[in-house]
Amino acid sequence: MRLMTAAALTFAFSTLASAEGMYPVSVPQECVELANREGVPTVIENRYQAMKAKVKLYRLSTRDPMVRECRQAVDRMRAAMQEQTASTKEHTASKSTFSLSSSPTSKPQTPAMGTPQ
């Protein structure tokens, strides 16, 4: 059962970290002491380390106050990163969208009668 849970968590969290440009990332400050205690690096360099750290964090007991605090910090960090990614996508999409309504309207000029062309 634990293996299945770990695999599900790994899959769920690896989809969030699919962007290769987000590494290296530091663990939240609230997690540094816990990471040192559990032998997890404080700077995550790649997706493999991220998955390993997430699985280890979610296998630890919530009775430990450091674990609870760290999980909350990770959730806040993840939410902030998702919000930043969403706003970046919206900003990029708005730049690439062309709107005719934003261009000034002008009537085509027709030559006056009797004016040589």
PDB file as gemmi writes it, atoms N, CA and C in Angstrom:
CRYST1    1.000    1.000    1.000  90.00  90.00  90.00 P 1                      
ATOM      1  N   MET A   1       0.823  -1.197   0.000  1.00  0.00           N  
ATOM      2  CA  MET A   1       0.000   0.000   0.000  1.00  0.00           C  
ATOM      3  C   MET A   1       0.866   1.260   0.000  1.00  0.00           C  
ATOM      4  N   ARG A   2       1.936   1.262   0.796  1.00  0.00           N  
ATOM      5  CA  ARG A   2       2.810   2.424   0.845  1.00  0.00           C  
ATOM      6  C   ARG A   2       3.469   2.677  -0.505  1.00  0.00           C  
ATOM      7  N   LEU A   3       3.870   1.582  -1.178  1.00  0.00           N  
ATOM      8  CA  LEU A   3       4.501   1.737  -2.484  1.00  0.00           C  
ATOM      9  C   LEU A   3       3.533   2.350  -3.478  1.00  0.00           C  
ATOM     10  N   MET A   4       2.292   1.916  -3.431  1.00  0.00           N  
ATOM     11  CA  MET A   4       1.284   2.450  -4.340  1.00  0.00           C  
ATOM     12  C   MET A   4       1.035   3.930  -4.042  1.00  0.00           C  
ATOM     13  N   THR A   5       0.957   4.279  -2.779  1.00  0.00           N  
ATOM     14  CA  THR A   5       0.764   5.675  -2.387  1.00  0.00           C  
ATOM     15  C   THR A   5       1.947   6.519  -2.834  1.00  0.00           C  
ATOM     16  N   ALA A   6       3.145   6.024  -2.632  1.00  0.00           N  
ATOM     17  CA  ALA A   6       4.341   6.757  -3.045  1.00  0.00           C  
ATOM     18  C   ALA A   6       4.360   6.945  -4.552  1.00  0.00           C  
ATOM     19  N   ALA A   7       3.980   5.919  -5.293  1.00  0.00           N  
ATOM     20  CA  ALA A   7       3.946   6.033  -6.755  1.00  0.00           C  
ATOM     21  C   ALA A   7       2.916   7.058  -7.198  1.00  0.00           C  
ATOM     22  N   ALA A   8       1.753   7.059  -6.558  1.00  0.00           N  
ATOM     23  CA  ALA A   8       0.707   8.029  -6.910  1.00  0.00           C  
ATOM     24  C   ALA A   8       1.158   9.450  -6.610  1.00  0.00           C  
ATOM     25  N   LEU A   9       1.772   9.643  -5.446  1.00  0.00           N  
ATOM     26  CA  LEU A   9       2.270  10.971  -5.099  1.00  0.00           C  
ATOM     27  C   LEU A   9       3.367  11.413  -6.050  1.00  0.00           C  
ATOM     28  N   THR A  10       4.237  10.489  -6.395  1.00  0.00           N  
ATOM     29  CA  THR A  10       5.318  10.818  -7.313  1.00  0.00           C  
ATOM     30  C   THR A  10       4.758  11.278  -8.641  1.00  0.00           C  
ATOM     31  N   PHE A  11       3.777  10.560  -9.163  1.00  0.00           N  
ATOM     32  CA  PHE A  11       3.179  10.941 -10.434  1.00  0.00           C  
ATOM     33  C   PHE A  11       2.479  12.288 -10.328  1.00  0.00           C  
ATOM     34  N   ALA A  12       1.727  12.481  -9.255  1.00  0.00           N  
ATOM     35  CA  ALA A  12       0.971  13.719  -9.090  1.00  0.00           C  
ATOM     36  C   ALA A  12       1.888  14.930  -8.976  1.00  0.00           C  
ATOM     37  N   PHE A  13       2.964  14.791  -8.215  1.00  0.00           N  
ATOM     38  CA  PHE A  13       3.837  15.933  -8.010  1.00  0.00           C  
ATOM     39  C   PHE A  13       4.832  16.128  -9.149  1.00  0.00           C  
ATOM     40  N   SER A  14       5.143  15.069  -9.873  1.00  0.00           N  
ATOM     41  CA  SER A  14       6.078  15.228 -10.986  1.00  0.00           C  
ATOM     42  C   SER A  14       5.444  16.012 -12.121  1.00  0.00           C  
ATOM     43  N   THR A  15       4.115  15.946 -12.245  1.00  0.00           N  
ATOM     44  CA  THR A  15       3.456  16.736 -13.283  1.00  0.00           C  
ATOM     45  C   THR A  15       3.549  18.221 -12.977  1.00  0.00           C  
ATOM     46  N   LEU A  16       3.572  18.571 -11.699  1.00  0.00           N  
ATOM     47  CA  LEU A  16       3.734  19.975 -11.334  1.00  0.00           C  
ATOM     48  C   LEU A  16       5.135  20.482 -11.642  1.00  0.00           C  
ATOM     49  N   ALA A  17       6.086  19.599 -11.565  1.00  0.00           N  
ATOM     50  CA  ALA A  17       7.477  19.988 -11.763  1.00  0.00           C  
ATOM     51  C   ALA A  17       7.974  19.631 -13.149  1.00  0.00           C  
ATOM     52  N   SER A  18       7.080  19.580 -14.105  1.00  0.00           N  
ATOM     53  CA  SER A  18       7.483  19.139 -15.435  1.00  0.00           C  
ATOM     54  C   SER A  18       8.329  20.176 -16.167  1.00  0.00           C  
ATOM     55  N   ALA A  19       8.267  21.400 -15.754  1.00  0.00           N  
ATOM     56  CA  ALA A  19       9.064  22.429 -16.413  1.00  0.00           C  
ATOM     57  C   ALA A  19      10.518  22.304 -15.964  1.00  0.00           C  
ATOM     58  N   GLU A  20      11.401  22.076 -16.903  1.00  0.00           N  
ATOM     59  CA  GLU A  20      12.812  21.898 -16.571  1.00  0.00           C  
ATOM     60  C   GLU A  20      13.465  23.200 -16.133  1.00  0.00           C  
ATOM     61  N   GLY A  21      12.898  24.331 -16.495  1.00  0.00           N  
ATOM     62  CA  GLY A  21      13.492  25.616 -16.175  1.00  0.00           C  
ATOM     63  C   GLY A  21      13.353  26.020 -14.726  1.00  0.00           C  
ATOM     64  N   MET A  22      12.664  25.223 -13.915  1.00  0.00           N  
ATOM     65  CA  MET A  22      12.443  25.641 -12.533  1.00  0.00           C  
ATOM     66  C   MET A  22      13.537  25.191 -11.572  1.00  0.00           C  
ATOM     67  N   TYR A  23      14.464  24.379 -12.020  1.00  0.00           N  
ATOM     68  CA  TYR A  23      15.532  23.877 -11.152  1.00  0.00           C  
ATOM     69  C   TYR A  23      16.790  24.679 -11.363  1.00  0.00           C  
ATOM     70  N   PRO A  24      17.635  24.829 -10.394  1.00  0.00           N  
ATOM     71  CA  PRO A  24      17.581  24.373  -9.010  1.00  0.00           C  
ATOM     72  C   PRO A  24      16.626  25.223  -8.176  1.00  0.00           C  
ATOM     73  N   VAL A  25      16.062  24.608  -7.162  1.00  0.00           N  
ATOM     74  CA  VAL A  25      15.144  25.303  -6.255  1.00  0.00           C  
ATOM     75  C   VAL A  25      15.513  24.932  -4.819  1.00  0.00           C  
ATOM     76  N   SER A  26      15.481  25.911  -3.947  1.00  0.00           N  
ATOM     77  CA  SER A  26      15.790  25.677  -2.528  1.00  0.00           C  
ATOM     78  C   SER A  26      14.534  25.206  -1.812  1.00  0.00           C  
ATOM     79  N   VAL A  27      14.716  24.358  -0.823  1.00  0.00           N  
ATOM     80  CA  VAL A  27      13.575  23.965  -0.004  1.00  0.00           C  
ATOM     81  C   VAL A  27      13.167  25.185   0.822  1.00  0.00           C  
ATOM     82  N   PRO A  28      11.900  25.276   1.202  1.00  0.00           N  
ATOM     83  CA  PRO A  28      11.476  26.411   2.035  1.00  0.00           C  
ATOM     84  C   PRO A  28      12.265  26.459   3.342  1.00  0.00           C  
ATOM     85  N   GLN A  29      12.406  27.632   3.877  1.00  0.00           N  
ATOM     86  CA  GLN A  29      13.190  27.828   5.097  1.00  0.00           C  
ATOM     87  C   GLN A  29      12.675  26.966   6.243  1.00  0.00           C  
ATOM     88  N   GLU A  30      11.353  26.760   6.294  1.00  0.00           N  
ATOM     89  CA  GLU A  30      10.760  25.956   7.361  1.00  0.00           C  
ATOM     90  C   GLU A  30      11.173  24.484   7.274  1.00  0.00           C  
ATOM     91  N   CYS A  31      11.685  24.064   6.112  1.00  0.00           N  
ATOM     92  CA  CYS A  31      12.018  22.658   5.890  1.00  0.00           C  
ATOM     93  C   CYS A  31      13.507  22.344   6.020  1.00  0.00           C  
ATOM     94  N   VAL A  32      14.340  23.333   6.201  1.00  0.00           N  
ATOM     95  CA  VAL A  32      15.785  23.119   6.188  1.00  0.00           C  
ATOM     96  C   VAL A  32      16.217  22.160   7.296  1.00  0.00           C  
ATOM     97  N   GLU A  33      15.748  22.392   8.509  1.00  0.00           N  
ATOM     98  CA  GLU A  33      16.143  21.534   9.630  1.00  0.00           C  
ATOM     99  C   GLU A  33      15.648  20.097   9.417  1.00  0.00           C  
ATOM    100  N   LEU A  34      14.425  19.956   8.953  1.00  0.00           N  
ATOM    101  CA  LEU A  34      13.867  18.630   8.678  1.00  0.00           C  
ATOM    102  C   LEU A  34      14.632  17.941   7.546  1.00  0.00           C  
ATOM    103  N   ALA A  35      14.972  18.697   6.510  1.00  0.00           N  
ATOM    104  CA  ALA A  35      15.729  18.126   5.392  1.00  0.00           C  
ATOM    105  C   ALA A  35      17.087  17.627   5.871  1.00  0.00           C  
ATOM    106  N   ASN A  36      17.761  18.396   6.680  1.00  0.00           N  
ATOM    107  CA  ASN A  36      19.057  17.969   7.224  1.00  0.00           C  
ATOM    108  C   ASN A  36      18.909  16.714   8.080  1.00  0.00           C  
ATOM    109  N   ARG A  37      17.863  16.687   8.896  1.00  0.00           N  
ATOM    110  CA  ARG A  37      17.628  15.530   9.761  1.00  0.00           C  
ATOM    111  C   ARG A  37      17.355  14.257   8.950  1.00  0.00           C  
ATOM    112  N   GLU A  38      16.630  14.409   7.823  1.00  0.00           N  
ATOM    113  CA  GLU A  38      16.231  13.253   7.017  1.00  0.00           C  
ATOM    114  C   GLU A  38      17.203  12.948   5.880  1.00  0.00           C  
ATOM    115  N   GLY A  39      18.253  13.739   5.737  1.00  0.00           N  
ATOM    116  CA  GLY A  39      19.253  13.474   4.708  1.00  0.00           C  
ATOM    117  C   GLY A  39      18.832  13.896   3.306  1.00  0.00           C  
ATOM    118  N   VAL A  40      17.975  14.902   3.213  1.00  0.00           N  
ATOM    119  CA  VAL A  40      17.519  15.427   1.927  1.00  0.00           C  
ATOM    120  C   VAL A  40      18.294  16.709   1.645  1.00  0.00           C  
ATOM    121  N   PRO A  41      18.759  16.908   0.403  1.00  0.00           N  
ATOM    122  CA  PRO A  41      19.495  18.148   0.105  1.00  0.00           C  
ATOM    123  C   PRO A  41      18.593  19.374   0.255  1.00  0.00           C  
ATOM    124  N   THR A  42      19.173  20.485   0.644  1.00  0.00           N  
ATOM    125  CA  THR A  42      18.389  21.713   0.806  1.00  0.00           C  
ATOM    126  C   THR A  42      18.230  22.461  -0.509  1.00  0.00           C  
ATOM    127  N   VAL A  43      18.984  22.087  -1.516  1.00  0.00           N  
ATOM    128  CA  VAL A  43      18.816  22.637  -2.860  1.00  0.00           C  
ATOM    129  C   VAL A  43      18.513  21.464  -3.787  1.00  0.00           C  
ATOM    130  N   ILE A  44      17.331  21.491  -4.360  1.00  0.00           N  
ATOM    131  CA  ILE A  44      16.887  20.424  -5.254  1.00  0.00           C  
ATOM    132  C   ILE A  44      17.366  20.775  -6.661  1.00  0.00           C  
ATOM    133  N   GLU A  45      18.166  19.889  -7.239  1.00  0.00           N  
ATOM    134  CA  GLU A  45      18.810  20.162  -8.520  1.00  0.00           C  
ATOM    135  C   GLU A  45      18.037  19.653  -9.742  1.00  0.00           C  
ATOM    136  N   ASN A  46      17.198  18.623  -9.569  1.00  0.00           N  
ATOM    137  CA  ASN A  46      16.508  18.043 -10.724  1.00  0.00           C  
ATOM    138  C   ASN A  46      15.211  17.379 -10.284  1.00  0.00           C  
ATOM    139  N   ARG A  47      14.459  16.857 -11.271  1.00  0.00           N  
ATOM    140  CA  ARG A  47      13.164  16.238 -10.989  1.00  0.00           C  
ATOM    141  C   ARG A  47      13.310  14.999 -10.114  1.00  0.00           C  
ATOM    142  N   TYR A  48      14.359  14.229 -10.309  1.00  0.00           N  
ATOM    143  CA  TYR A  48      14.563  13.018  -9.515  1.00  0.00           C  
ATOM    144  C   TYR A  48      14.682  13.363  -8.033  1.00  0.00           C  
ATOM    145  N   GLN A  49      15.518  14.348  -7.710  1.00  0.00           N  
ATOM    146  CA  GLN A  49      15.668  14.757  -6.313  1.00  0.00           C  
ATOM    147  C   GLN A  49      14.353  15.305  -5.762  1.00  0.00           C  
ATOM    148  N   ALA A  50      13.612  16.021  -6.602  1.00  0.00           N  
ATOM    149  CA  ALA A  50      12.330  16.586  -6.164  1.00  0.00           C  
ATOM    150  C   ALA A  50      11.341  15.474  -5.828  1.00  0.00           C  
ATOM    151  N   MET A  51      11.259  14.471  -6.684  1.00  0.00           N  
ATOM    152  CA  MET A  51      10.334  13.369  -6.429  1.00  0.00           C  
ATOM    153  C   MET A  51      10.731  12.609  -5.168  1.00  0.00           C  
ATOM    154  N   LYS A  52      12.022  12.375  -5.006  1.00  0.00           N  
ATOM    155  CA  LYS A  52      12.510  11.663  -3.829  1.00  0.00           C  
ATOM    156  C   LYS A  52      12.187  12.436  -2.552  1.00  0.00           C  
ATOM    157  N   ALA A  53      12.397  13.740  -2.575  1.00  0.00           N  
ATOM    158  CA  ALA A  53      12.132  14.569  -1.401  1.00  0.00           C  
ATOM    159  C   ALA A  53      10.637  14.611  -1.089  1.00  0.00           C  
ATOM    160  N   LYS A  54       9.801  14.707  -2.109  1.00  0.00           N  
ATOM    161  CA  LYS A  54       8.353  14.747  -1.889  1.00  0.00           C  
ATOM    162  C   LYS A  54       7.843  13.441  -1.310  1.00  0.00           C  
ATOM    163  N   VAL A  55       8.321  12.339  -1.843  1.00  0.00           N  
ATOM    164  CA  VAL A  55       7.893  11.036  -1.331  1.00  0.00           C  
ATOM    165  C   VAL A  55       8.318  10.888   0.120  1.00  0.00           C  
ATOM    166  N   LYS A  56       9.534  11.288   0.418  1.00  0.00           N  
ATOM    167  CA  LYS A  56      10.026  11.177   1.801  1.00  0.00           C  
ATOM    168  C   LYS A  56       9.200  12.062   2.728  1.00  0.00           C  
ATOM    169  N   LEU A  57       8.891  13.280   2.305  1.00  0.00           N  
ATOM    170  CA  LEU A  57       8.116  14.200   3.131  1.00  0.00           C  
ATOM    171  C   LEU A  57       6.727  13.637   3.406  1.00  0.00           C  
ATOM    172  N   TYR A  58       6.092  13.085   2.405  1.00  0.00           N  
ATOM    173  CA  TYR A  58       4.734  12.609   2.596  1.00  0.00           C  
ATOM    174  C   TYR A  58       4.657  11.233   3.256  1.00  0.00           C  
ATOM    175  N   ARG A  59       5.782  10.581   3.425  1.00  0.00           N  
ATOM    176  CA  ARG A  59       5.807   9.326   4.176  1.00  0.00           C  
ATOM    177  C   ARG A  59       6.037   9.572   5.660  1.00  0.00           C  
ATOM    178  N   LEU A  60       6.515  10.748   6.005  1.00  0.00           N  
ATOM    179  CA  LEU A  60       6.759  11.070   7.409  1.00  0.00           C  
ATOM    180  C   LEU A  60       5.436  11.320   8.129  1.00  0.00           C  
ATOM    181  N   SER A  61       5.431  11.079   9.423  1.00  0.00           N  
ATOM    182  CA  SER A  61       4.224  11.212  10.238  1.00  0.00           C  
ATOM    183  C   SER A  61       3.868  12.671  10.457  1.00  0.00           C  
ATOM    184  N   THR A  62       2.566  12.956  10.389  1.00  0.00           N  
ATOM    185  CA  THR A  62       2.101  14.322  10.647  1.00  0.00           C  
ATOM    186  C   THR A  62       2.078  14.647  12.135  1.00  0.00           C  
ATOM    187  N   ARG A  63       2.390  13.673  12.963  1.00  0.00           N  
ATOM    188  CA  ARG A  63       2.482  13.940  14.410  1.00  0.00           C  
ATOM    189  C   ARG A  63       3.667  14.839  14.724  1.00  0.00           C  
ATOM    190  N   ASP A  64       4.665  14.787  13.866  1.00  0.00           N  
ATOM    191  CA  ASP A  64       5.860  15.615  14.044  1.00  0.00           C  
ATOM    192  C   ASP A  64       5.527  17.047  13.610  1.00  0.00           C  
ATOM    193  N   PRO A  65       5.655  18.031  14.512  1.00  0.00           N  
ATOM    194  CA  PRO A  65       5.326  19.417  14.148  1.00  0.00           C  
ATOM    195  C   PRO A  65       6.195  19.961  13.012  1.00  0.00           C  
ATOM    196  N   MET A  66       7.435  19.506  12.923  1.00  0.00           N  
ATOM    197  CA  MET A  66       8.301  19.964  11.826  1.00  0.00           C  
ATOM    198  C   MET A  66       7.767  19.483  10.482  1.00  0.00           C  
ATOM    199  N   VAL A  67       7.222  18.289  10.444  1.00  0.00           N  
ATOM    200  CA  VAL A  67       6.662  17.740   9.209  1.00  0.00           C  
ATOM    201  C   VAL A  67       5.432  18.547   8.794  1.00  0.00           C  
ATOM    202  N   ARG A  68       4.548  18.827   9.751  1.00  0.00           N  
ATOM    203  CA  ARG A  68       3.345  19.616   9.447  1.00  0.00           C  
ATOM    204  C   ARG A  68       3.718  20.995   8.905  1.00  0.00           C  
ATOM    205  N   GLU A  69       4.663  21.632   9.587  1.00  0.00           N  
ATOM    206  CA  GLU A  69       5.092  22.977   9.184  1.00  0.00           C  
ATOM    207  C   GLU A  69       5.720  22.952   7.783  1.00  0.00           C  
ATOM    208  N   CYS A  70       6.521  21.938   7.532  1.00  0.00           N  
ATOM    209  CA  CYS A  70       7.179  21.829   6.231  1.00  0.00           C  
ATOM    210  C   CYS A  70       6.171  21.568   5.129  1.00  0.00           C  
ATOM    211  N   ARG A  71       5.202  20.696   5.368  1.00  0.00           N  
ATOM    212  CA  ARG A  71       4.174  20.423   4.353  1.00  0.00           C  
ATOM    213  C   ARG A  71       3.397  21.684   4.012  1.00  0.00           C  
ATOM    214  N   GLN A  72       3.059  22.467   5.039  1.00  0.00           N  
ATOM    215  CA  GLN A  72       2.347  23.719   4.795  1.00  0.00           C  
ATOM    216  C   GLN A  72       3.196  24.680   3.970  1.00  0.00           C  
ATOM    217  N   ALA A  73       4.467  24.747   4.284  1.00  0.00           N  
ATOM    218  CA  ALA A  73       5.377  25.629   3.534  1.00  0.00           C  
ATOM    219  C   ALA A  73       5.504  25.177   2.091  1.00  0.00           C  
ATOM    220  N   VAL A  74       5.604  23.872   1.871  1.00  0.00           N  
ATOM    221  CA  VAL A  74       5.700  23.340   0.507  1.00  0.00           C  
ATOM    222  C   VAL A  74       4.419  23.636  -0.259  1.00  0.00           C  
ATOM    223  N   ASP A  75       3.272  23.476   0.391  1.00  0.00           N  
ATOM    224  CA  ASP A  75       2.003  23.777  -0.271  1.00  0.00           C  
ATOM    225  C   ASP A  75       1.911  25.253  -0.654  1.00  0.00           C  
ATOM    226  N   ARG A  76       2.355  26.134   0.243  1.00  0.00           N  
ATOM    227  CA  ARG A  76       2.354  27.569  -0.074  1.00  0.00           C  
ATOM    228  C   ARG A  76       3.288  27.870  -1.245  1.00  0.00           C  
ATOM    229  N   MET A  77       4.466  27.253  -1.219  1.00  0.00           N  
ATOM    230  CA  MET A  77       5.439  27.470  -2.288  1.00  0.00           C  
ATOM    231  C   MET A  77       4.891  26.967  -3.631  1.00  0.00           C  
ATOM    232  N   ARG A  78       4.266  25.794  -3.613  1.00  0.00           N  
ATOM    233  CA  ARG A  78       3.697  25.222  -4.830  1.00  0.00           C  
ATOM    234  C   ARG A  78       2.584  26.121  -5.378  1.00  0.00           C  
ATOM    235  N   ALA A  79       1.727  26.634  -4.500  1.00  0.00           N  
ATOM    236  CA  ALA A  79       0.645  27.519  -4.927  1.00  0.00           C  
ATOM    237  C   ALA A  79       1.202  28.799  -5.544  1.00  0.00           C  
ATOM    238  N   ALA A  80       2.244  29.339  -4.935  1.00  0.00           N  
ATOM    239  CA  ALA A  80       2.856  30.560  -5.469  1.00  0.00           C  
ATOM    240  C   ALA A  80       3.474  30.301  -6.847  1.00  0.00           C  
ATOM    241  N   MET A  81       4.113  29.142  -7.001  1.00  0.00           N  
ATOM    242  CA  MET A  81       4.731  28.816  -8.295  1.00  0.00           C  
ATOM    243  C   MET A  81       3.657  28.597  -9.365  1.00  0.00           C  
ATOM    244  N   GLN A  82       2.546  27.961  -9.003  1.00  0.00           N  
ATOM    245  CA  GLN A  82       1.467  27.758  -9.963  1.00  0.00           C  
ATOM    246  C   GLN A  82       0.847  29.089 -10.361  1.00  0.00           C  
ATOM    247  N   GLU A  83       0.675  29.971  -9.394  1.00  0.00           N  
ATOM    248  CA  GLU A  83       0.117  31.292  -9.677  1.00  0.00           C  
ATOM    249  C   GLU A  83       1.044  32.080 -10.598  1.00  0.00           C  
ATOM    250  N   GLN A  84       2.335  31.998 -10.324  1.00  0.00           N  
ATOM    251  CA  GLN A  84       3.309  32.699 -11.151  1.00  0.00           C  
ATOM    252  C   GLN A  84       3.314  32.133 -12.570  1.00  0.00           C  
ATOM    253  N   THR A  85       3.247  30.808 -12.690  1.00  0.00           N  
ATOM    254  CA  THR A  85       3.221  30.173 -14.003  1.00  0.00           C  
ATOM    255  C   THR A  85       1.966  30.566 -14.766  1.00  0.00           C  
ATOM    256  N   ALA A  86       0.828  30.594 -14.074  1.00  0.00           N  
ATOM    257  CA  ALA A  86      -0.430  30.968 -14.718  1.00  0.00           C  
ATOM    258  C   ALA A  86      -0.396  32.420 -15.186  1.00  0.00           C  
ATOM    259  N   SER A  87       0.139  33.309 -14.361  1.00  0.00           N  
ATOM    260  CA  SER A  87       0.190  34.719 -14.759  1.00  0.00           C  
ATOM    261  C   SER A  87       1.172  34.929 -15.909  1.00  0.00           C  
ATOM    262  N   THR A  88       2.242  34.149 -15.934  1.00  0.00           N  
ATOM    263  CA  THR A  88       3.197  34.234 -17.038  1.00  0.00           C  
ATOM    264  C   THR A  88       2.555  33.767 -18.334  1.00  0.00           C  
ATOM    265  N   LYS A  89       1.784  32.687 -18.263  1.00  0.00           N  
ATOM    266  CA  LYS A  89       1.094  32.188 -19.460  1.00  0.00           C  
ATOM    267  C   LYS A  89       0.074  33.196 -19.950  1.00  0.00           C  
ATOM    268  N   GLU A  90      -0.685  33.813 -19.022  1.00  0.00           N  
ATOM    269  CA  GLU A  90      -1.670  34.816 -19.417  1.00  0.00           C  
ATOM    270  C   GLU A  90      -0.980  36.014 -20.055  1.00  0.00           C  
ATOM    271  N   HIS A  91       0.131  36.438 -19.481  1.00  0.00           N  
ATOM    272  CA  HIS A  91       0.867  37.583 -20.009  1.00  0.00           C  
ATOM    273  C   HIS A  91       1.391  37.277 -21.412  1.00  0.00           C  
ATOM    274  N   THR A  92       1.932  36.080 -21.606  1.00  0.00           N  
ATOM    275  CA  THR A  92       2.442  35.676 -22.911  1.00  0.00           C  
ATOM    276  C   THR A  92       1.319  35.576 -23.923  1.00  0.00           C  
ATOM    277  N   ALA A  93       0.182  35.031 -23.511  1.00  0.00           N  
ATOM    278  CA  ALA A  93      -0.956  34.892 -24.417  1.00  0.00           C  
ATOM    279  C   ALA A  93      -1.498  36.261 -24.819  1.00  0.00           C  
ATOM    280  N   SER A  94      -1.535  37.207 -23.884  1.00  0.00           N  
ATOM    281  CA  SER A  94      -2.056  38.527 -24.216  1.00  0.00           C  
ATOM    282  C   SER A  94      -1.114  39.274 -25.152  1.00  0.00           C  
ATOM    283  N   LYS A  95       0.175  39.004 -25.080  1.00  0.00           N  
ATOM    284  CA  LYS A  95       1.122  39.638 -25.998  1.00  0.00           C  
ATOM    285  C   LYS A  95       0.968  39.111 -27.416  1.00  0.00           C  
ATOM    286  N   SER A  96       0.672  37.826 -27.543  1.00  0.00           N  
ATOM    287  CA  SER A  96       0.601  37.228 -28.864  1.00  0.00           C  
ATOM    288  C   SER A  96      -0.766  37.375 -29.509  1.00  0.00           C  
ATOM    289  N   THR A  97      -1.756  37.859 -28.766  1.00  0.00           N  
ATOM    290  CA  THR A  97      -3.092  38.020 -29.317  1.00  0.00           C  
ATOM    291  C   THR A  97      -3.161  39.339 -30.063  1.00  0.00           C  
ATOM    292  N   PHE A  98      -3.671  39.284 -31.282  1.00  0.00           N  
ATOM    293  CA  PHE A  98      -3.809  40.471 -32.101  1.00  0.00           C  
ATOM    294  C   PHE A  98      -5.265  40.888 -32.068  1.00  0.00           C  
ATOM    295  N   SER A  99      -5.506  42.134 -31.780  1.00  0.00           N  
ATOM    296  CA  SER A  99      -6.873  42.620 -31.710  1.00  0.00           C  
ATOM    297  C   SER A  99      -7.025  43.793 -32.651  1.00  0.00           C  
ATOM    298  N   LEU A 100      -8.047  43.741 -33.481  1.00  0.00           N  
ATOM    299  CA  LEU A 100      -8.318  44.837 -34.398  1.00  0.00           C  
ATOM    300  C   LEU A 100      -8.887  46.037 -33.663  1.00  0.00           C  
ATOM    301  N   SER A 101      -9.537  45.804 -32.556  1.00  0.00           N  
ATOM    302  CA  SER A 101     -10.165  46.901 -31.830  1.00  0.00           C  
ATOM    303  C   SER A 101      -9.138  47.847 -31.219  1.00  0.00           C  
ATOM    304  N   SER A 102      -7.934  47.406 -31.016  1.00  0.00           N  
ATOM    305  CA  SER A 102      -6.939  48.268 -30.401  1.00  0.00           C  
ATOM    306  C   SER A 102      -6.240  49.166 -31.421  1.00  0.00           C  
ATOM    307  N   SER A 103      -6.408  48.867 -32.708  1.00  0.00           N  
ATOM    308  CA  SER A 103      -5.773  49.699 -33.723  1.00  0.00           C  
ATOM    309  C   SER A 103      -6.682  50.865 -34.062  1.00  0.00           C  
ATOM    310  N   PRO A 104      -6.107  52.008 -34.359  1.00  0.00           N  
ATOM    311  CA  PRO A 104      -6.934  53.161 -34.684  1.00  0.00           C  
ATOM    312  C   PRO A 104      -7.672  52.922 -35.993  1.00  0.00           C  
ATOM    313  N   THR A 105      -8.885  53.429 -36.036  1.00  0.00           N  
ATOM    314  CA  THR A 105      -9.673  53.249 -37.258  1.00  0.00           C  
ATOM    315  C   THR A 105      -9.393  54.409 -38.193  1.00  0.00           C  
ATOM    316  N   SER A 106      -9.271  54.098 -39.423  1.00  0.00           N  
ATOM    317  CA  SER A 106      -9.062  55.135 -40.430  1.00  0.00           C  
ATOM    318  C   SER A 106      -9.832  54.741 -41.671  1.00  0.00           C  
ATOM    319  N   LYS A 107     -10.363  55.733 -42.313  1.00  0.00           N  
ATOM    320  CA  LYS A 107     -11.116  55.482 -43.529  1.00  0.00           C  
ATOM    321  C   LYS A 107     -10.151  55.521 -44.700  1.00  0.00           C  
ATOM    322  N   PRO A 108     -10.347  54.622 -45.655  1.00  0.00           N  
ATOM    323  CA  PRO A 108      -9.469  54.691 -46.821  1.00  0.00           C  
ATOM    324  C   PRO A 108      -9.728  55.977 -47.583  1.00  0.00           C  
ATOM    325  N   GLN A 109      -8.659  56.577 -48.015  1.00  0.00           N  
ATOM    326  CA  GLN A 109      -8.791  57.843 -48.741  1.00  0.00           C  
ATOM    327  C   GLN A 109      -9.029  57.535 -50.215  1.00  0.00           C  
ATOM    328  N   THR A 110     -10.033  58.197 -50.740  1.00  0.00           N  
ATOM    329  CA  THR A 110     -10.310  58.053 -52.145  1.00  0.00           C  
ATOM    330  C   THR A 110      -9.898  59.348 -52.823  1.00  0.00           C  
ATOM    331  N   PRO A 111      -9.322  59.228 -53.959  1.00  0.00           N  
ATOM    332  CA  PRO A 111      -8.925  60.478 -54.636  1.00  0.00           C  
ATOM    333  C   PRO A 111     -10.149  61.293 -55.037  1.00  0.00           C  
ATOM    334  N   ALA A 112     -10.003  62.582 -54.923  1.00  0.00           N  
ATOM    335  CA  ALA A 112     -11.092  63.490 -55.314  1.00  0.00           C  
ATOM    336  C   ALA A 112     -11.238  63.485 -56.801  1.00  0.00           C  
ATOM    337  N   MET A 113     -12.449  63.814 -57.258  1.00  0.00           N  
ATOM    338  CA  MET A 113     -12.705  63.821 -58.707  1.00  0.00           C  
ATOM    339  C   MET A 113     -11.885  64.916 -59.356  1.00  0.00           C  
ATOM    340  N   GLY A 114     -11.324  64.551 -60.423  1.00  0.00           N  
ATOM    341  CA  GLY A 114     -10.538  65.526 -61.173  1.00  0.00           C  
ATOM    342  C   GLY A 114      -9.104  65.585 -60.732  1.00  0.00           C  
ATOM    343  N   THR A 115      -8.719  64.900 -59.687  1.00  0.00           N  
ATOM    344  CA  THR A 115      -7.349  64.886 -59.226  1.00  0.00           C  
ATOM    345  C   THR A 115      -6.596  63.781 -59.949  1.00  0.00           C  
ATOM    346  N   PRO A 116      -5.473  64.104 -60.579  1.00  0.00           N  
ATOM    347  CA  PRO A 116      -4.728  63.075 -61.282  1.00  0.00           C  
ATOM    348  C   PRO A 116      -4.145  62.055 -60.298  1.00  0.00           C  
ATOM    349  N   GLN A 117      -4.079  60.819 -60.754  1.00  0.00           N  
ATOM    350  CA  GLN A 117      -3.568  59.782 -59.872  1.00  0.00           C  
ATOM    351  C   GLN A 117      -2.135  59.498 -60.147  1.00  0.00           C  
TER     352      GLN A 117                                                      
END                                                                             
